[in-house]
Amino acid sequence: MLLNLIFVAILIGGLLWFFRIFQKFYPKILTWCLEHKAAFLSIPTAIVIAGCFIWAGLGKEFMPPLDEGSFLYMPTTMPHASIGEALDVLQKQDAAFGSIPEVESV
């Protein structure tokens, strides 16, 4: 409990210190940004373009291709099906898959 309070106090103190420093330099930063609009706007433009390049490859990064000789079957039921009915369907499907000789585990 005491460590949590110390952590929060340090975190809030660090944030307040950062904002105080930011307020000190804010007029200079704002003046520079208004005087150099093209240079300032190139920064968010570059970030958006980099994000587009990163986003194009996201589908490939989260799930690497695996060939383990296994299948994943996700059964679905109608939205109005009760939990008992869904469990009954699931048990029947598990029994049907288990009756196949090539299937090792369900």
N, C-alpha and C positions, 0 to 999 in steps of 0.2 A: 504494500500500500504506500509506504513511504517512498519507495523507488519510483512508483508511478507519479507521485506528486513532484518529485525532483525532476523526472523526465519532462513532465508537462511544463514545469516552471522554466526549465532550460529551453524547451522548444518555443514557448511563448516569448521568452527573453530574446532568443535568436531572431525570431520573426520581427519583433519590435525594433531590434537593432538594425536589421536589414531595411525595414521601411523608413527608419530615421535617416540612414545613409542615402536611400533612394530619394527621399524628399530633399536632401541637401543638394544632390546632383540633378534633380529633375528639371529645373529651368535650363541648365546647360544642355541636357539631352534633348529637351523639347526644341530649343533654339537650333541645335544642329539638325534635327530631323526636319524642321520647317525650311531651313536653308538648303538642305540637300535632299529634296523630295525624291529624286530619281534613285539615289543611292539607298535611301531608307526603304522605298517601296520594292527595291530589288531583293531585299532580305525576305519578306513574306512571300514574294513571287517564287524565289528559289526554294523556299520550304514547301510550298504547294506543289511545285514541279517534282521535287524529290519525293514527296508523299505519293504522287501519282505513279512514279517508277516503283516505289516500294509496294504500293497497293496491288500493282499488276502481278507480283509474284507471291502474294500472300497465300493463295489457295494451295500452292505447292509446298509451303513451309510447315503448315500445321500438322499435316498427316502424311508422313513419308510412305512411299509404296511398300507394302509388306506382302510377301508371298510365302505364307506359312502353310499353305494348303488347307486353310480353314475358311469357313464362311460365317458371316454374321447375318442372322435373320431377325428382323425387327417386326414382330406381328403387331397389327393395329386392329382396333375394333371400332364400331360406330360410336359416335359421341354419347348416344343414349344408353349404351351398354352398362350394366351394373358391374361392380367390382367382382362379384361372384361369377357372373357370366364371363367376364374377361379372364379370370383365373381358370375357369373350366375350359375355355378355348385354348389357353396357354398349355394346360395339362394335356389336352388332346393332341396339340401340335408336338409337344415334347415326346409323347408316346409314339406318334407317327414317325418322327425323325429317329427316335431310338430303335425302331424296328428295322431300320435300314442297316444291313450288315456292315457296310463300309463306314458307318458313323461310329466313332470311338466314344465320344461323350456329347452330352446335350446340355 
